[in-house]
Amino acid sequence: MPTIDLTGKAAVVTGSGRGLGLAYAHALATHGASVVVNDVDEAVAERAVKSITEAGGTAVAEVVPVGSAEAADRLVSRAVEEFGRLDVLVTNAGILRDKVLWKMTDEDFDAVITTHLRATFTCGRAAAVRMREQGEGGTLVLVGSPAGQRGNFGQTNYAAAKAGIAAMARTWSMELSRANITVNAIVPVAATAMTETIPAFAPYVEALRNGEPLPDFLRKGEGFGTPEDCAALVPFLASDAARGITGQCVGIGGDKVALWSHPQEIRAAYADGGWTPEALAAAWPTSVGAEPQTVGVPAPKTPEA
């Protein structure tokens, strides 16, 4: 197996005070990278830094809510000031404001879009500028979600943001290829405060918190595990072993890793001279509409189900 060694590289991980973000920061530091930990809570950020340094890694905290260009510049500047460079950006920060469409407020929508989508844009732009100036390539790891790939009930804001992040990864991979900057979206599935709200997962998340391992039907069948299970993908994508991987959406969780497809045409029909509404109505059931696509994140298949 190749050795994953990130010694000499500097990384920024947004929203890395706890949960998946902290796991990503630890994984990068374990493999030699110096890490800027970001969170909105100073105490949480400092605890995260302490946990990394006590494990032998190198990390500093930058406490700022992501979203604005100013926040993005602060994060990049902190990496340069502390470590002399920036090689890896992981845009992990996120919040939830779940409500069905007719109950979702402008504030619910804007808050999620700002933290997920706008922050990915501003941080990605600031990182790209610095990496292009350095002239040595780099890695952007954008954090997506199954909700962004398939939609999810009650998550208009979150699903839209995550779908946009996947589109950013595809677009930026083209724009930054000449600068040797790879851009991929990861699609993690893990036991976190977010997934604990899913009734089928809740008892297993609670059991995990009490020290019990997750069963194989979750780790393999559902690709559902701990945040640490998802973290291996980040240092891999940041390494020389992954320099040829870009523009991809990669799912990981439990014992499973998977490549998501890009949206593409799956069936087509043609009418000489173009289509009329009547012709569409007649042709739809037996042509392009014969096998409509499913929507939503599939419900976990537990043994009891």
C-alpha positions in Angstrom: 0.0 0.0 0.0 1.2 3.6 -0.6 2.2 5.6 2.4 0.0 8.7 3.0 2.3 11.4 4.2 1.2 15.0 4.4 4.2 16.3 6.2 4.8 19.9 5.4 1.3 20.5 4.2 -1.1 23.0 5.8 -4.8 22.6 6.0 -7.9 24.5 7.0 -11.0 22.6 8.1 -14.1 24.7 8.7 -16.5 23.6 11.4 -13.9 21.3 12.9 -14.6 21.8 16.6 -16.6 18.6 16.9 -18.2 15.8 15.0 -17.1 15.0 11.4 -15.0 18.2 11.1 -13.0 17.3 14.2 -12.4 13.8 12.8 -11.2 15.3 9.5 -8.8 17.6 11.3 -7.5 14.7 13.4 -7.0 12.5 10.4 -5.0 15.2 8.5 -2.9 15.9 11.6 -2.2 12.2 12.2 -0.8 12.0 8.6 1.5 15.0 9.1 -0.5 18.1 8.1 -0.6 21.2 10.2 -4.3 22.2 10.7 -6.3 25.4 11.3 -9.3 24.4 13.3 -12.3 26.6 12.8 -15.5 26.9 14.9 -17.8 29.6 16.1 -17.3 28.6 19.8 -13.9 29.5 21.1 -13.9 26.9 23.9 -14.9 24.1 21.5 -12.2 25.2 19.1 -9.5 25.3 21.7 -10.5 21.8 23.0 -10.2 20.5 19.5 -6.7 22.0 19.1 -5.7 20.5 22.5 -6.9 17.1 21.5 -4.9 17.2 18.2 -1.7 18.6 19.9 -1.9 16.1 22.7 -2.0 13.3 20.1 1.2 14.6 18.6 -0.2 16.8 15.8 0.0 20.5 15.0 -3.0 22.8 15.1 -4.2 26.3 15.9 -7.7 27.7 16.3 -9.4 30.4 14.3 -12.8 31.3 15.7 -15.1 32.9 13.1 -18.5 32.1 11.6 -17.9 31.2 7.9 -19.9 32.7 5.1 -18.4 36.1 4.4 -15.3 36.8 2.3 -13.7 38.4 5.3 -14.0 35.1 7.3 -12.6 33.1 4.4 -9.6 35.5 4.1 -9.0 35.2 7.9 -8.8 31.4 7.6 -6.4 31.4 4.7 -4.3 34.1 6.3 -4.1 32.2 9.5 -2.8 29.1 7.8 -0.1 31.2 5.9 0.9 33.1 9.1 1.2 30.0 11.2 2.5 27.5 8.7 3.7 29.5 5.7 1.3 28.1 3.1 -2.1 26.5 2.4 -2.4 23.1 0.7 -5.7 21.7 1.8 -9.2 23.2 2.4 -12.1 21.1 3.8 -15.4 23.0 3.8 -17.2 21.1 6.5 -19.1 23.8 8.5 -22.8 23.4 8.5 -26.1 23.9 10.3 -29.7 22.6 10.0 -32.9 24.5 9.9 -35.3 21.7 8.9 -38.9 22.6 8.0 -41.3 21.7 5.2 -41.6 24.3 2.4 -44.7 26.1 3.5 -43.3 26.6 7.0 -39.7 27.5 6.1 -38.9 31.1 6.8 -36.5 33.3 4.8 -34.2 33.2 7.8 -34.3 29.4 7.9 -33.3 29.3 4.2 -30.7 32.1 4.3 -28.9 30.8 7.4 -28.3 27.3 5.9 -27.4 28.7 2.4 -24.9 31.1 4.0 -23.2 28.5 6.2 -23.1 25.7 3.6 -23.2 27.1 0.1 -21.9 30.6 0.4 -19.1 29.6 2.8 -18.0 26.9 0.5 -17.8 29.5 -2.3 -16.0 32.2 -0.3 -13.6 29.7 1.4 -13.0 27.9 -1.9 -12.3 31.1 -3.7 -9.8 32.4 -1.1 -8.0 29.0 -1.0 -7.8 28.8 -4.8 -6.3 32.3 -5.0 -3.6 31.4 -2.5 -2.9 27.9 -4.0 -2.5 29.4 -7.5 -0.1 32.0 -6.1 2.0 29.3 -4.5 2.0 27.5 -7.8 2.4 24.0 -6.3 -1.2 22.7 -6.6 -3.5 21.9 -3.8 -6.7 20.1 -2.7 -10.2 21.3 -2.1 -12.5 18.8 -0.3 -16.1 20.0 -0.3 -18.5 18.3 2.0 -21.8 17.2 0.4 -24.6 15.0 1.7 -27.0 12.2 0.4 -29.7 14.9 0.7 -27.9 17.0 -2.0 -27.7 13.9 -4.2 -31.3 12.8 -3.9 -33.3 15.4 -1.9 -34.8 14.9 1.5 -38.1 15.7 3.1 -38.1 18.9 5.1 -34.7 20.0 3.9 -35.3 22.4 1.1 -32.4 24.7 2.2 -29.9 21.9 3.2 -30.5 19.7 0.1 -30.3 22.7 -2.2 -27.0 23.9 -0.6 -25.5 20.4 -0.8 -26.6 19.9 -4.4 -24.9 23.2 -5.2 -21.7 22.1 -3.5 -21.6 19.0 -5.7 -22.0 21.3 -8.8 -19.2 23.5 -7.5 -16.9 20.5 -7.2 -17.5 19.6 -10.8 -17.1 23.1 -12.1 -14.0 24.0 -10.0 -12.3 20.7 -11.0 -12.3 22.1 -14.6 -11.4 25.6 -13.7 -8.5 24.7 -11.4 -7.1 21.7 -13.3 -4.3 23.7 -14.9 -3.2 24.8 -11.5 -3.0 21.2 -10.4 -5.6 21.8 -7.7 -8.0 18.9 -7.3 -11.6 19.4 -6.2 -13.9 16.7 -5.0 -17.0 16.5 -2.9 -17.3 13.8 -0.2 -20.7 12.4 0.9 -20.3 11.2 4.5 -22.8 9.1 6.4 -22.0 8.9 10.1 -23.5 8.8 13.6 -23.7 12.4 14.6 -26.2 14.8 16.2 -27.7 15.3 12.8 -28.3 11.6 12.0 -29.6 10.9 15.5 -32.7 12.7 14.5 -33.5 9.8 12.1 -35.7 7.4 14.1 -34.3 4.3 12.5 -30.7 5.4 13.4 -31.4 6.9 16.8 -31.1 3.8 19.1 -27.9 2.8 17.3 -26.4 6.2 17.8 -27.3 6.1 21.4 -25.8 2.6 21.8 -22.6 3.8 20.1 -22.4 6.6 22.6 -22.6 4.0 25.4 -19.6 2.1 23.9 -21.5 -0.5 21.9 -20.2 -1.2 18.3 -22.5 -0.7 15.3 -23.8 -3.9 13.8 -22.6 -5.1 10.4 -26.0 -4.4 8.7 -25.4 -0.7 9.3 -21.7 -0.6 8.7 -21.9 -2.5 5.4 -25.5 -2.5 4.3 -26.2 1.2 5.0 -22.6 2.4 4.9 -23.2 4.0 8.4 -20.5 4.3 11.0 -18.6 6.7 13.1 -17.2 10.1 12.1 -13.7 8.5 12.3 -14.8 6.0 9.6 -15.5 8.9 7.2 -12.2 10.7 8.0 -9.8 8.5 6.1 -11.1 9.9 2.8 -9.8 13.4 3.5 -6.1 12.7 3.9 -6.3 10.3 1.0 -7.7 13.0 -1.3 -5.1 15.4 0.0 -2.2 13.0 -0.8 -0.1 12.4 -3.8 -1.9 9.1 -4.3 -5.1 11.0 -5.3 -3.6 13.7 -7.6 -5.5 12.2 -10.5 -8.8 12.2 -8.8 -10.9 15.4 -9.3 -14.5 16.4 -10.0 -15.9 13.4 -8.2 -18.6 12.9 -5.5 -17.3 10.1 -3.2 -19.5 8.6 -0.5 -18.1 7.1 2.6 -19.4 5.6 5.9 -18.9 2.6 8.1 -17.2 -0.1 6.0 -18.4 1.3 2.7 -16.9 3.7 0.1 -18.8 4.5 -3.1 -18.6 6.7 -6.2 -21.8 8.7 -6.9 -22.8 9.2 -10.5 -23.2 12.6 -12.1 -26.7 13.6 -13.3 -27.1 12.4 -16.9 -29.7 11.6 -19.4 -31.0 8.0 -19.1 -33.7 7.8 -21.8 -34.7 10.0 -24.8 -37.4 10.1 -27.4 -37.6 12.1 -30.7 -40.4 13.7 -32.8 -39.8 14.9 -36.3 -40.3 18.7 -36.3 -40.4 19.0 -32.5 -42.9 18.1 -29.8 -46.4 19.3 -29.1 -48.1 18.9 -25.7 -50.4 16.2 -27.1 -47.5 14.3 -28.6 -45.7 14.4 -25.2 -48.8 13.2 -23.4 -49.1 10.2 -25.8 -45.4 9.3 -25.8 -44.4 9.9 -22.2 -45.8 6.7 -20.5 -43.9 4.4 -22.9 -40.8 6.4 -23.7 -38.9 8.8 -21.4 -41.4 8.4 -18.6 -41.6 4.6 -18.5 -39.3 4.4 -15.5 -39.4 7.6 -13.4 -36.5 8.3 -11.1 -37.0 7.9 -7.3 -36.4 10.8 -4.9 -35.3 11.1 -1.3 -32.8 9.4 0.9 -33.8 5.7 1.2 -35.0 4.7 4.6 -32.5 2.5 6.5 -33.2 -1.2 6.2 -33.0 -2.5 9.7 -33.4 -6.2 10.6 -36.7 -5.4 12.3 -38.0 -3.9 9.0 
